Amino acid sequence: MTFVAVEGQDTPIGSVSIVEHDMPDRQDLRDLAPWIAGTFVVRAHRGQGVGGALMHHAIAEASRIGVPELFLYTSSARWFYERRGWTVLREDDFYEANRSRS
């Protein structure tokens, strides 16, 4: 499920998705589902509340359809999620873990 923020009638400026699993290669994380994924805001619209509004909408929609908990992975925006009440479940390097499996 993907939500898109638009400016005016049809200009996309951001998006966020809820997916079953954001790291399909990580079998050790299969019990964690569903995930927030692909959070993105066009650079010119960052810092204007678009990302926060998208997250709020995605969480509300997940709750509406009976999803009690969401997970996510971020390598660069931990501060963004922590400011919105997310907490760290565990710290991991997704990319390093995948390299060691190759």
Residue pairs with C-beta under 8 A, 6 or more apart in sequence:
1 17
1 18
1 61
2 15
2 16
2 17
2 18
2 38
3 15
3 16
3 17
3 54
3 57
3 58
3 61
4 12
4 14
4 15
5 12
5 13
5 14
5 15
5 41
5 45
5 50
5 53
5 54
6 12
6 13
7 13
7 45
12 42
13 41
13 42
13 44
13 45
13 50
14 39
14 40
14 41
14 42
14 45
14 50
14 51
14 54
15 38
15 39
15 40
15 54
16 36
16 37
16 38
16 39
16 40
16 51
16 54
16 55
16 57
16 58
17 36
17 37
17 38
17 58
18 34
18 35
18 36
18 37
18 58
18 61
18 62
18 67
18 70
19 34
19 35
19 37
19 38
20 33
20 34
20 35
21 29
21 30
21 32
21 33
21 34
21 35
22 35
22 36
22 37
22 71
22 72
22 73
23 29
23 35
23 73
23 94
25 98
25 101
26 94
26 97
32 71
32 89
33 71
34 62
34 67
34 70
34 71
35 70
35 71
35 72
35 73
36 55
36 58
36 70
36 71
36 72
37 72
39 51
39 54
39 55
39 72
39 77
39 80
41 50
41 51
41 54
51 80
52 84
55 81
55 84
56 84
58 70
59 70
62 70
71 89
72 81
72 86
73 92
73 94
74 80
74 81
75 93
75 94
75 95
78 88
82 88
